[in-house]
Amino acid sequence: MTASFFTLPRGKFLRLIVYMTSFMAFMLFFSCSTTSLQPRPPLSPIIRVGIILDAEEIKFQPDKKMTITPKQGGDRYRSDQNEVWTIRINRASITSSPWRLLLGDFEKKADAKKSTKEFQQKNIQTDIAQEGDELWYGGKLISGSSRYRLYAAQKFATEEQAAAAREANAALASARVVRGSDPLTGELVLISPKGDELAIKDAMRLSGTEFTI
């Protein structure tokens, strides 16, 4: 007759339970350890014309195959060329942007939020804007930078209107009158190591090993 859990001697049954519990604990520990060691996925920023408006071009080297997909759908461009690629600006124009009162410029969002609370206590409504662009690939920063700017919420059509609003409120005395930043428009050209050129309007999104343009 085949033995079962209920016909085993008490000592053997307890040892079996201990072995099974130890095995399950080991597997759970191994599973958690494996999960914690998995690499973090790369960020998914937008590469705008402004990132290379002054530099004219940037270069990067992918570490895997790439797929380039149009935003509106259509044929995909696949490439296994992992040599140095080039992103070049073809032309660009800066869209008109409103005048604003800049209250602070920060490297960390937490610092900008802390300053926001101070102005809210003075009944000043604020906006936090992340400005600049970063190009990440394979979890590494390839080019660019970003910062957090704290603005008074109100926007103005002219520099004079912004200056007058600052003068009218003592809580804004330290603010600077600046042009708010709007996205740049233009055309980027993505050039493969073999010379293939793909025109990109306005922006390109990089997500892991897949570009979306």
Contacts in CASP RR format, 6 or more apart in sequence:
PFRMAT RR
TARGET T0000
AUTHOR 0000-0000-0000
METHOD contacts of the structure
MODEL  1
MTASFFTLPRGKFLRLIVYMTSFMAFMLFFSCSTTSLQPRPPLSPIIRVG
IILDAEEIKFQPDKKMTITPKQGGDRYRSDQNEVWTIRINRASITSSPWR
LLLGDFEKKADAKKSTKEFQQKNIQTDIAQEGDELWYGGKLISGSSRYRL
YAAQKFATEEQAAAAREANAALASARVVRGSDPLTGELVLISPKGDELAI
KDAMRLSGTEFTI
1 7 0 8 1.000
5 13 0 8 1.000
5 16 0 8 1.000
8 16 0 8 1.000
40 139 0 8 1.000
41 208 0 8 1.000
42 136 0 8 1.000
42 137 0 8 1.000
42 138 0 8 1.000
42 139 0 8 1.000
42 140 0 8 1.000
42 207 0 8 1.000
42 208 0 8 1.000
43 134 0 8 1.000
43 136 0 8 1.000
43 139 0 8 1.000
44 136 0 8 1.000
44 205 0 8 1.000
44 206 0 8 1.000
44 207 0 8 1.000
44 208 0 8 1.000
45 133 0 8 1.000
45 134 0 8 1.000
45 135 0 8 1.000
45 136 0 8 1.000
45 205 0 8 1.000
45 206 0 8 1.000
46 133 0 8 1.000
46 203 0 8 1.000
46 204 0 8 1.000
46 205 0 8 1.000
46 206 0 8 1.000
47 87 0 8 1.000
47 133 0 8 1.000
47 135 0 8 1.000
47 188 0 8 1.000
47 203 0 8 1.000
47 204 0 8 1.000
47 205 0 8 1.000
47 206 0 8 1.000
48 132 0 8 1.000
48 133 0 8 1.000
48 183 0 8 1.000
48 184 0 8 1.000
48 202 0 8 1.000
48 203 0 8 1.000
49 89 0 8 1.000
49 92 0 8 1.000
49 184 0 8 1.000
49 185 0 8 1.000
49 186 0 8 1.000
49 187 0 8 1.000
49 188 0 8 1.000
49 202 0 8 1.000
49 203 0 8 1.000
50 89 0 8 1.000
50 92 0 8 1.000
50 132 0 8 1.000
50 133 0 8 1.000
50 184 0 8 1.000
51 58 0 8 1.000
51 132 0 8 1.000
51 133 0 8 1.000
51 135 0 8 1.000
51 143 0 8 1.000
51 144 0 8 1.000
52 58 0 8 1.000
52 87 0 8 1.000
52 88 0 8 1.000
52 89 0 8 1.000
52 188 0 8 1.000
53 89 0 8 1.000
53 92 0 8 1.000
53 184 0 8 1.000
56 88 0 8 1.000
56 89 0 8 1.000
57 86 0 8 1.000
57 87 0 8 1.000
57 88 0 8 1.000
57 89 0 8 1.000
58 86 0 8 1.000
58 87 0 8 1.000
58 135 0 8 1.000
58 142 0 8 1.000
58 143 0 8 1.000
59 84 0 8 1.000
59 85 0 8 1.000
59 86 0 8 1.000
59 87 0 8 1.000
60 84 0 8 1.000
60 85 0 8 1.000
60 87 0 8 1.000
60 135 0 8 1.000
60 137 0 8 1.000
60 142 0 8 1.000
60 143 0 8 1.000
61 82 0 8 1.000
61 83 0 8 1.000
61 84 0 8 1.000
61 85 0 8 1.000
62 82 0 8 1.000
62 85 0 8 1.000
62 137 0 8 1.000
62 209 0 8 1.000
63 82 0 8 1.000
63 137 0 8 1.000
63 138 0 8 1.000
64 82 0 8 1.000
64 138 0 8 1.000
64 209 0 8 1.000
65 78 0 8 1.000
65 79 0 8 1.000
65 80 0 8 1.000
65 82 0 8 1.000
65 209 0 8 1.000
66 78 0 8 1.000
66 79 0 8 1.000
66 209 0 8 1.000
66 210 0 8 1.000
66 211 0 8 1.000
67 76 0 8 1.000
67 77 0 8 1.000
67 78 0 8 1.000
67 79 0 8 1.000
67 209 0 8 1.000
67 210 0 8 1.000
67 211 0 8 1.000
68 76 0 8 1.000
68 77 0 8 1.000
68 78 0 8 1.000
68 79 0 8 1.000
68 190 0 8 1.000
68 198 0 8 1.000
68 210 0 8 1.000
68 211 0 8 1.000
68 212 0 8 1.000
68 213 0 8 1.000
69 76 0 8 1.000
69 77 0 8 1.000
69 210 0 8 1.000
69 211 0 8 1.000
69 212 0 8 1.000
69 213 0 8 1.000
70 212 0 8 1.000
70 213 0 8 1.000
71 212 0 8 1.000
71 213 0 8 1.000
77 198 0 8 1.000
79 192 0 8 1.000
79 196 0 8 1.000
81 192 0 8 1.000
81 193 0 8 1.000
81 194 0 8 1.000
83 193 0 8 1.000
84 193 0 8 1.000
85 190 0 8 1.000
85 191 0 8 1.000
85 192 0 8 1.000
85 193 0 8 1.000
86 190 0 8 1.000
86 191 0 8 1.000
87 188 0 8 1.000
87 189 0 8 1.000
87 190 0 8 1.000
87 191 0 8 1.000
87 204 0 8 1.000
88 188 0 8 1.000
88 189 0 8 1.000
88 191 0 8 1.000
89 186 0 8 1.000
89 187 0 8 1.000
89 188 0 8 1.000
89 189 0 8 1.000
90 186 0 8 1.000
90 187 0 8 1.000
90 188 0 8 1.000
90 189 0 8 1.000
90 199 0 8 1.000
91 186 0 8 1.000
91 187 0 8 1.000
92 184 0 8 1.000
92 185 0 8 1.000
92 186 0 8 1.000
92 187 0 8 1.000
93 184 0 8 1.000
93 185 0 8 1.000
93 186 0 8 1.000
94 182 0 8 1.000
94 184 0 8 1.000
95 182 0 8 1.000
95 183 0 8 1.000
95 184 0 8 1.000
95 185 0 8 1.000
96 182 0 8 1.000
97 179 0 8 1.000
97 180 0 8 1.000
97 181 0 8 1.000
97 182 0 8 1.000
98 155 0 8 1.000
98 156 0 8 1.000
98 157 0 8 1.000
98 179 0 8 1.000
98 180 0 8 1.000
99 155 0 8 1.000
99 156 0 8 1.000
99 157 0 8 1.000
99 158 0 8 1.000
99 159 0 8 1.000
99 161 0 8 1.000
99 162 0 8 1.000
99 177 0 8 1.000
99 178 0 8 1.000
99 179 0 8 1.000
99 180 0 8 1.000
100 151 0 8 1.000
100 152 0 8 1.000
100 154 0 8 1.000
100 155 0 8 1.000
100 156 0 8 1.000
100 162 0 8 1.000
100 177 0 8 1.000
100 178 0 8 1.000
100 179 0 8 1.000
100 180 0 8 1.000
101 151 0 8 1.000
101 152 0 8 1.000
101 154 0 8 1.000
101 162 0 8 1.000
101 165 0 8 1.000
101 166 0 8 1.000
101 172 0 8 1.000
101 175 0 8 1.000
101 176 0 8 1.000
101 177 0 8 1.000
101 178 0 8 1.000
102 149 0 8 1.000
102 150 0 8 1.000
102 151 0 8 1.000
102 175 0 8 1.000
102 176 0 8 1.000
102 177 0 8 1.000
102 178 0 8 1.000
103 115 0 8 1.000
103 119 0 8 1.000
103 124 0 8 1.000
103 126 0 8 1.000
103 150 0 8 1.000
103 151 0 8 1.000
103 152 0 8 1.000
103 172 0 8 1.000
103 174 0 8 1.000
103 175 0 8 1.000
104 112 0 8 1.000
104 115 0 8 1.000
104 149 0 8 1.000
104 150 0 8 1.000
105 147 0 8 1.000
105 148 0 8 1.000
105 149 0 8 1.000
105 150 0 8 1.000
106 112 0 8 1.000
106 115 0 8 1.000
106 147 0 8 1.000
106 148 0 8 1.000
106 149 0 8 1.000
106 150 0 8 1.000
107 147 0 8 1.000
107 148 0 8 1.000
108 148 0 8 1.000
109 128 0 8 1.000
109 130 0 8 1.000
109 148 0 8 1.000
111 148 0 8 1.000
112 128 0 8 1.000
112 148 0 8 1.000
112 149 0 8 1.000
112 150 0 8 1.000
113 128 0 8 1.000
115 150 0 8 1.000
116 126 0 8 1.000
116 128 0 8 1.000
116 150 0 8 1.000
119 126 0 8 1.000
119 150 0 8 1.000
119 152 0 8 1.000
119 171 0 8 1.000
120 126 0 8 1.000
122 171 0 8 1.000
123 171 0 8 1.000
124 152 0 8 1.000
124 169 0 8 1.000
124 171 0 8 1.000
124 172 0 8 1.000
125 152 0 8 1.000
125 153 0 8 1.000
125 154 0 8 1.000
126 150 0 8 1.000
126 151 0 8 1.000
126 152 0 8 1.000
126 153 0 8 1.000
127 150 0 8 1.000
127 151 0 8 1.000
127 152 0 8 1.000
127 153 0 8 1.000
128 148 0 8 1.000
128 149 0 8 1.000
128 150 0 8 1.000
128 151 0 8 1.000
129 148 0 8 1.000
129 149 0 8 1.000
129 151 0 8 1.000
129 180 0 8 1.000
129 181 0 8 1.000
130 146 0 8 1.000
130 147 0 8 1.000
130 148 0 8 1.000
131 146 0 8 1.000
131 147 0 8 1.000
131 148 0 8 1.000
131 149 0 8 1.000
131 181 0 8 1.000
132 144 0 8 1.000
132 145 0 8 1.000
132 146 0 8 1.000
132 147 0 8 1.000
133 144 0 8 1.000
133 146 0 8 1.000
134 141 0 8 1.000
134 143 0 8 1.000
134 144 0 8 1.000
134 145 0 8 1.000
134 146 0 8 1.000
135 141 0 8 1.000
135 142 0 8 1.000
135 143 0 8 1.000
135 144 0 8 1.000
135 206 0 8 1.000
136 142 0 8 1.000
136 206 0 8 1.000
137 206 0 8 1.000
137 208 0 8 1.000
138 208 0 8 1.000
138 209 0 8 1.000
151 180 0 8 1.000
152 165 0 8 1.000
152 172 0 8 1.000
152 175 0 8 1.000
154 165 0 8 1.000
155 180 0 8 1.000
156 162 0 8 1.000
156 165 0 8 1.000
159 177 0 8 1.000
162 177 0 8 1.000
163 177 0 8 1.000
165 172 0 8 1.000
166 172 0 8 1.000
166 173 0 8 1.000
166 175 0 8 1.000
166 177 0 8 1.000
183 202 0 8 1.000
183 203 0 8 1.000
185 202 0 8 1.000
186 201 0 8 1.000
186 202 0 8 1.000
187 199 0 8 1.000
187 200 0 8 1.000
187 201 0 8 1.000
187 202 0 8 1.000
188 199 0 8 1.000
188 200 0 8 1.000
188 201 0 8 1.000
188 203 0 8 1.000
188 204 0 8 1.000
189 197 0 8 1.000
189 198 0 8 1.000
189 199 0 8 1.000
189 200 0 8 1.000
190 197 0 8 1.000
190 198 0 8 1.000
190 200 0 8 1.000
190 204 0 8 1.000
190 211 0 8 1.000
190 213 0 8 1.000
191 197 0 8 1.000
198 213 0 8 1.000
200 213 0 8 1.000
201 213 0 8 1.000
203 213 0 8 1.000
204 211 0 8 1.000
204 212 0 8 1.000
204 213 0 8 1.000
205 211 0 8 1.000
205 212 0 8 1.000
205 213 0 8 1.000
206 212 0 8 1.000
END
